[in-house]
Amino acid sequence: MAEKGSGEKKIVVLGVGNLLMGDEGVGVRAVGEMARRYEMPPEVRIIDGGTMGIELLPYLDGCSHLLIVDAMKGEGQPGATKRIAIDSPPNFFRNRSSPHQIGLADVLALAAMTDALPGSVTLLGIIPQQMDTGLVLSEPVAAGMGPLLAMIVAELVGLGANLVERVTVSA
């Protein structure tokens, strides 16, 4: 298990969102696609956090870098990707940009109180078009999935992770 200051990296890529709410599920879909497309090195752990709250705390144990993948409100067109390095995660998530993020605020506040907060927290997201009940992504968000995956890959490579693309055989 990596400890803060040990020099050992443990990177958690946490996809959050609700698959039953259209574009709100993009974070979960993105991490699922990452796991399908890439062999992750031992220091990288992909987590489907769904709409969990405090149950996420054990996944942060020993984590040096936390990448949160989610739908996020913001300026720009639906489907546009965003990257935000977060200096004060508990405070940042109090200004919720999606309905489940209050759970993240609580988890990160508790992690800070127990000295388990990762040294680096980055939010990688995509601007949703709709978050109504439904199982499919809107067209702009579906089109933005490729750039979002590329952003996740770039972030991991920038952190020194050696990703290996899985070989797929066409039928």
C-alpha positions as CSV (number, residue, x, y, z in Angstrom):
1,M,0.0,0.0,0.0
2,A,1.4,3.4,-0.9
3,E,1.9,5.9,1.9
4,K,2.1,9.6,1.5
5,G,5.7,10.7,0.9
6,S,6.9,7.1,0.1
7,G,7.4,8.0,-3.5
8,E,5.3,5.0,-4.5
9,K,2.3,5.9,-6.7
10,K,-1.2,4.6,-6.4
11,I,-3.5,6.2,-8.9
12,V,-7.3,5.8,-8.6
13,V,-9.4,6.6,-11.6
14,L,-12.9,7.0,-10.1
15,G,-15.9,7.2,-12.4
16,V,-19.0,8.6,-10.8
17,G,-22.5,9.1,-12.0
18,N,-25.9,7.5,-12.4
19,L,-26.3,5.3,-15.5
20,L,-30.1,5.7,-15.3
21,M,-29.9,9.5,-15.8
22,G,-28.6,9.8,-19.3
23,D,-25.5,12.0,-19.5
24,E,-25.1,11.9,-15.7
25,G,-23.7,8.4,-16.2
26,V,-20.8,9.4,-18.5
27,G,-18.1,9.1,-15.7
28,V,-19.1,5.5,-15.1
29,R,-19.3,4.7,-18.8
30,A,-15.9,6.3,-19.4
31,V,-14.0,4.3,-16.7
32,G,-15.7,1.1,-18.0
33,E,-14.5,1.9,-21.5
34,M,-11.0,2.5,-20.1
35,A,-11.0,-0.9,-18.4
36,R,-12.2,-2.5,-21.6
37,R,-9.6,-0.8,-23.9
38,Y,-6.5,-0.8,-21.7
39,E,-4.5,-3.1,-19.5
40,M,-3.8,-1.0,-16.4
41,P,-0.4,-1.2,-14.7
42,P,-0.4,-2.3,-11.0
43,E,-0.3,1.3,-9.7
44,V,-3.6,2.2,-11.5
45,R,-6.9,1.2,-10.1
46,I,-10.2,1.8,-12.1
47,I,-13.2,2.2,-9.8
48,D,-16.9,2.4,-10.9
49,G,-18.1,4.6,-8.1
50,G,-21.6,5.0,-9.5
51,T,-23.6,7.0,-7.0
52,M,-21.7,5.7,-3.9
53,G,-20.8,8.1,-1.1
54,I,-19.0,7.2,2.0
55,E,-18.4,3.7,0.7
56,L,-15.7,5.2,-1.5
57,L,-13.4,6.0,1.4
58,P,-11.5,2.7,1.4
59,Y,-10.6,3.1,-2.2
60,L,-8.6,6.3,-1.3
61,D,-6.4,4.4,1.2
62,G,-2.8,5.0,0.2
63,C,-3.9,6.8,-3.0
64,S,-1.4,9.4,-4.2
65,H,-3.4,10.6,-7.2
66,L,-7.2,10.7,-7.6
67,L,-8.7,11.3,-11.0
68,I,-12.5,11.8,-10.8
69,V,-14.4,11.3,-14.0
70,D,-17.8,12.8,-14.1
71,A,-20.4,14.9,-15.9
72,M,-19.9,18.5,-14.8
73,K,-21.7,21.7,-15.3
74,G,-19.9,24.6,-16.7
75,E,-19.5,27.1,-19.5
76,G,-19.3,25.6,-22.9
77,Q,-21.2,23.4,-25.3
78,P,-22.6,20.0,-24.2
79,G,-20.0,17.3,-25.0
80,A,-17.0,19.6,-24.3
81,T,-14.4,18.2,-22.0
82,K,-13.0,19.9,-18.9
83,R,-10.0,19.3,-16.6
84,I,-9.8,20.9,-13.2
85,A,-6.9,20.4,-10.8
86,I,-8.5,20.8,-7.4
87,D,-6.6,22.4,-4.5
88,S,-9.2,22.0,-1.8
89,P,-11.4,19.0,-2.8
90,P,-13.9,19.1,0.1
91,N,-14.7,22.7,-0.5
92,F,-14.8,22.4,-4.3
93,F,-17.4,19.6,-4.2
94,R,-19.6,21.6,-1.8
95,N,-20.5,23.7,-4.9
96,R,-22.1,20.6,-6.5
97,S,-21.9,20.4,-10.2
98,S,-23.9,17.1,-10.3
99,P,-26.5,15.7,-7.9
100,H,-24.3,13.0,-6.3
101,Q,-21.2,15.1,-5.7
102,I,-22.3,16.0,-2.1
103,G,-21.4,12.4,-1.3
104,L,-17.9,13.1,-2.8
105,A,-17.6,16.2,-0.7
106,D,-18.3,14.2,2.4
107,V,-15.9,11.4,1.4
108,L,-13.1,13.9,0.7
109,A,-13.8,15.9,3.9
110,L,-13.5,12.7,5.9
111,A,-10.4,11.7,4.0
112,A,-8.9,15.1,4.9
113,M,-9.8,14.6,8.5
114,T,-8.2,11.2,8.6
115,D,-5.1,12.2,6.7
116,A,-6.1,9.9,3.8
117,L,-6.7,12.7,1.2
118,P,-4.7,12.0,-1.9
119,G,-1.9,14.5,-2.6
120,S,-3.4,15.2,-6.1
121,V,-7.0,15.4,-7.0
122,T,-8.1,16.1,-10.6
123,L,-11.6,16.3,-12.0
124,L,-11.9,15.2,-15.6
125,G,-15.4,15.8,-17.0
126,I,-17.7,16.5,-19.8
127,I,-20.5,19.0,-20.0
128,P,-23.9,17.2,-20.2
129,Q,-26.8,18.1,-22.5
130,Q,-29.5,16.3,-20.5
131,M,-29.7,14.4,-17.2
132,D,-33.2,13.1,-17.5
133,T,-34.2,9.5,-16.9
134,G,-32.7,7.4,-19.7
135,L,-30.1,4.8,-20.5
136,V,-28.3,6.5,-23.4
137,L,-26.0,9.4,-23.7
138,S,-27.0,12.5,-25.7
139,E,-25.4,12.8,-29.1
140,P,-23.0,15.6,-28.1
141,V,-21.8,13.7,-25.0
142,A,-21.5,10.4,-26.9
143,A,-19.4,12.3,-29.4
144,G,-17.3,13.8,-26.6
145,M,-16.5,10.4,-25.1
146,G,-13.5,9.9,-27.4
147,P,-11.9,13.2,-26.3
148,L,-12.7,12.4,-22.6
149,L,-11.0,9.0,-22.9
150,A,-8.0,10.7,-24.5
151,M,-7.9,13.1,-21.7
152,I,-7.9,10.3,-19.1
153,V,-5.1,8.5,-21.0
154,A,-3.0,11.7,-21.2
155,E,-3.4,12.3,-17.5
156,L,-2.4,8.7,-16.6
157,V,0.6,8.9,-19.0
158,G,1.6,12.2,-17.5
159,L,1.6,10.6,-14.1
160,G,4.0,7.9,-15.4
161,A,1.5,5.1,-15.9
162,N,2.4,2.7,-18.7
163,L,-1.0,1.8,-20.4
164,V,-1.1,-1.0,-22.8
165,E,-3.9,-1.0,-25.3
166,R,-5.8,-4.3,-25.5
167,V,-5.8,-6.1,-28.8
168,T,-9.3,-6.6,-30.2
169,V,-10.1,-9.0,-32.9
170,S,-12.8,-8.1,-35.4
171,A,-15.3,-10.8,-36.3
